[in-house]
Each structure stands twice: as C-alpha cells, then as structure tokens.
Amino acid sequence: MSAIASGETRQPGESRFTIFVVSDSLGETAEVVARAAASQFAHGRIRIHRIPHADSPEAVRSAVRQASGDHSILLYTIISPELRRLMVQEAKNAGIPTVDLLGPVLTLIQRVTGLEPRLQAGLLHRLDQEYFQRVEAMEFAVKYDDGRDPRGFKLADVVLLGVSRTSKTPVCMVLANHRIKAANLPLVPEVELPREIFEVPRSRLIGLTINPEQLQEIRRERLRAIGLDPSAPYGDLERIVEELEYAQQVFHRLGCRVVDVSNRAVEETASRVMQMLGKEDG
C-alpha cells in the first residue's frame, strides 16, 4: 500500500517527532486534527505523515510497520470495529502510542441516541462531494435559465422545453437539488429555435405540456400579480392553444419525451423527469 506524505518524508535516524495519520478513507479530517495539535508545539519539529485507505487487515499492519520506530505516535480514523481493535493490538506490539479519533465519538453517540452507526468509510467525503455537486447544479440552473445561453444545452444533464408558465424553472431548481444540471428553453412560435438545441441527444430533451384552461388560469393570475390586465393576449385561451400546438410540433421535431404537468406539483414533475433520466435517486 502506498503512503501519502503531507509535509516532509521520513528519513531514517532523524530525531524529529512524527505523527502518523491513518484512515480507511482519505484521512483529511484526521490530518486537520493532527496539524491543529502540532501547531501548539515547536515549529518544524513535528511532522505529519498521512496514510490513507487503510481498510483491510493487511493495510492496517502495513501502516503500523511504517510508523514503527522512535519518536512517533499514530492517530487513526477507522470505522470498522475489527480494524480498530487490530490497530490497537498491532501498535501495542510495536510499542507505538495511538489515539483513536473516531471510535470513542461513535460509541458515545450510539450510547446516548440508541442509534446504530452505518459503519461505512468515507461518508463525510461523499457528503462533501454531494454538497458541492448540488451547489454546482444550482449555479448551472441559474446560469442557463430561460435559454439565455444556448451553449449550456450541450453541457446539461437535461434540457426542459415548454411554453411560458409550465414550471420549467422551478423544476430545474428541484432537479439541481438532486445534483442534476438542468437547463430550459421557452418555446414561443415567433422565436426561432437555437441551433444548439438540435445538437443535444434526444434522451436529454424533455418537453413540458399542460392543459390549456389550467395554463390560462395560471397566466391570468400571473398578470394580476404584476398589476396587468388579466385579459391581455398572454392570458388569451386562443393564443395559449396556439402556443401549445406549436410546442407539440417542436417536441415531435426533436423527438423528445413529454411530461404533462397539469395538476402536478413541481416535485412530482421533477420526480417524473428523474425517472425518465434513470436517476430516480437523484
């Protein structure tokens, strides 16, 4: 198993103190703890040596062998109780002082809450990754909302198409919360389709349609909300039918699948889109 040295490499015969950080994942959290403690002592006299992926008995024994020698201690974050016990025994045999950074906290939480730990290595790192992927997807949805930059279509996991007020933007934001990069394109009969939309695989194109009467009510309510006459062309039923018919022509032309959002909550529509994408779990 290879070691990752964070700082200087260990040289035989040197007397400076070394903290070996061992983890069944990347070991970044344990290294932060080690560095915080080391900062309280003479600068440059304490080195940190990180050994990641110690997730098997052989890897644990190898880590202990690397830490063997004078002037060293071993800090570890290992989920498996069996591997933690092995670490303690192997380090004791080698005469290396150890500190279990994770085990006592797991035991305390389990005792106080009655909950059972999942005992899966690397969960924190995965959660951090998921968080940043979610933020990235949110930023993507905002940047490529309403077709403002057609270049985003080819970068998206999915592109939603539909006439105004078919919940394109809200659905994109729900999808982003599931780490799905979603862009959307408003369909207007008088506006030519951008050429980029024809370069997107049809499997990533999903059209949104709705009952004309329901859309009329939604649009009229929108007009009232912004202080405009609800009888304006935007809320005219004949115009709405014309737009929806045009949208159907576009869907057929692009060969994209269609979701009817009539009487659906935004979350329901997003769930249906994820099913179509084969990403039911987000």
JOBELZI-V98324 format. One record per helix or strand of 3 or more residues. SS is the DSSP state (helix for helix, strand for strand). FROM is the first residue (numbers start at 1). TO is the last residue. If there is no record, write none. Layout:
ss: (SS & SS)
from: (FROM & FROM)
to: (TO & TO)
This chain:
ss: (strand & strand & helix & strand & helix & strand & helix & strand & helix & helix & helix & helix & strand & helix & strand & helix & helix & strand & helix & helix & helix & strand & helix)
from: (4 & 17 & 28 & 46 & 57 & 72 & 81 & 97 & 103 & 123 & 145 & 150 & 158 & 168 & 182 & 195 & 202 & 205 & 212 & 233 & 237 & 257 & 266)
to: (6 & 23 & 38 & 51 & 67 & 77 & 94 & 100 & 113 & 143 & 147 & 155 & 162 & 177 & 186 & 199 & 204 & 209 & 225 & 235 & 254 & 260 & 277)
